[in-house]
Structures are given as structure tokens and as C-alpha cells.
Amino acid sequence: MTQQEPRIVRFGDGFSYSDTATRRLFGDSASVDVLENFDRCLEAACADGSTVAVVPVHNTENGDITGTGGVPLADMARSMGLRVLSTLELPVDHVLASFGSLEEIKIVYSKDVALGQCSKFIERYGMRSASIVPGKSVPLSTAGAAIYVAGKRVRVIAAICSEEAASHYGVPIVRRNITNSPDNRTTFHAYARADASIPEGLAGAARRAGGRQ
């Protein structure tokens, strides 16, 4: 019998840190579905033995990463009976990206957690911060902030995102190394059901990627 091709799921815009972690674990050519939040990713893996969910579980600055109900994602996965297929510790290297100069920037957009991780830099330069763009109700991701700034091309706004996201969406990098802690890292787990049928090639690739920092 032919083994079913696994479905890989994650949350976040392209070139978000979750996207980067997924590509490092499974390669750029892996077929990935994007779901509405991390809870849904775990639920998808629980419901289907051929689905792998990539979610962040811990950050060195913020501690355990929680789902929409405030429950740590690692605890949620454990309660669902999911097993860890692989672990990846990803350095979080935020940059300030904008079409304006450092002196021109008034408002910086990003995910609320990323804004907090760069709070000292933001305060030093007297910038205002926002995790939701005007007219929207859904909070931004780091990559979503880069997408927003790229679309507006206004010199007074900036995004806090990864260097990869800024480069991909064409937003110039104004300043690197802006995080409060130079050792900021997020741990990601690739979860699957205990009885999941995952091709050895895919599982092996994930294990090998999880060992590289």
C-alpha cells in the first residue's frame, strides 16, 4: 500500500518565524497548509494521522507560548496525545524595516510579543507601537507587519520583523540587532499523532533539521 503524503500545517504569514521554522524542518519544497491559529494546527494533527503541526512552544524571553484560551501549546498537545516528531530552536533576530530613516519613523508595527521584545529600542527612539493596523481587528504577525509597510510605502511607519521577511517583501532594513536580549530564541515542535503514519524520509529530515542550530 502506498503511504499517504503527510499534510504539514502551520500558522502565520509567509516568512514569519513559524514559516521559517517549518521550512527548516521540512524543506522549502514541502507542501504546507496555513490555518487560522496554533490551536487549529494542533487540532488538525489530532484529527488526522497523516498531519504534522509545527507550532512554537517556548520563547527565552516570554516563556511558554499559549493558545487562544491561555493554555500552553505544549500542554495542549500533550493532552491531545500528540508526540513530538522533532524540535527546532530558532534564533529570533528582529530588524527594523522602513522606507524612512530612523529619525523619520513615528509608528512601528508588529506582533505584540515582538514589540515587547524590542521595547528598549522603541522607547529609546520615542516611537509609538501598534499590533493592529488601522481599519483591521486581527493582530499582526511579524511578517504581516512587513507586508503592511511594503504596501503603504510611507516613511513614518516601520515594521519589526525578521531580516528574511523584510528582504522578501522589499522593505529596506534600517537597523539590525534591536531585541532586548541578544539570545532571544523560540523553540518549535513538529507534532503528530502517536499512531501517525509519517514517511521515514520526512520524519528523518525533520529530526536532522531539529539538530541544526
SULJO-V904895 format. One record per residue. N is the residue number from 1. NEAR is the number of other ideal C-beta (glycine too) atoms within 12 Angstrom. Layout:
BEGIN
[[N,NEAR] [N,NEAR]]
END
This chain:
BEGIN
[[1,4] [2,7] [3,15] [4,16] [5,17] [6,36] [7,29] [8,42] [9,38] [10,44] [11,38] [12,40] [13,32] [14,27] [15,33] [16,41] [17,47] [18,44] [19,36] [20,36] [21,41] [22,40] [23,29] [24,31] [25,41] [26,39] [27,18] [28,16] [29,11] [30,28] [31,20] [32,32] [33,22] [34,27] [35,25] [36,17] [37,28] [38,37] [39,28] [40,24] [41,43] [42,44] [43,28] [44,36] [45,42] [46,28] [47,21] [48,26] [49,22] [50,25] [51,36] [52,46] [53,51] [54,53] [55,49] [56,46] [57,39] [58,26] [59,31] [60,23] [61,24] [62,27] [63,16] [64,23] [65,35] [66,23] [67,28] [68,18] [69,14] [70,12] [71,20] [72,26] [73,41] [74,27] [75,21] [76,32] [77,38] [78,19] [79,18] [80,27] [81,19] [82,35] [83,24] [84,32] [85,37] [86,33] [87,31] [88,36] [89,27] [90,34] [91,27] [92,43] [93,31] [94,46] [95,34] [96,45] [97,43] [98,40] [99,26] [100,26] [101,16] [102,24] [103,15] [104,19] [105,33] [106,22] [107,32] [108,46] [109,45] [110,50] [111,42] [112,23] [113,32] [114,46] [115,37] [116,25] [117,33] [118,39] [119,25] [120,19] [121,31] [122,31] [123,16] [124,15] [125,25] [126,14] [127,33] [128,17] [129,32] [130,28] [131,27] [132,21] [133,25] [134,13] [135,7] [136,15] [137,9] [138,15] [139,24] [140,35] [141,40] [142,49] [143,40] [144,38] [145,48] [146,47] [147,31] [148,39] [149,41] [150,29] [151,18] [152,23] [153,20] [154,22] [155,20] [156,21] [157,35] [158,47] [159,56] [160,53] [161,50] [162,43] [163,31] [164,30] [165,40] [166,35] [167,19] [168,24] [169,32] [170,19] [171,39] [172,26] [173,30] [174,32] [175,30] [176,21] [177,21] [178,39] [179,35] [180,26] [181,22] [182,17] [183,16] [184,28] [185,26] [186,40] [187,32] [188,46] [189,42] [190,44] [191,43] [192,39] [193,27] [194,18] [195,14] [196,30] [197,22] [198,33] [199,22] [200,14] [201,16] [202,32] [203,26] [204,18] [205,30] [206,36] [207,21] [208,20] [209,30] [210,26] [211,15] [212,17] [213,12]]
END
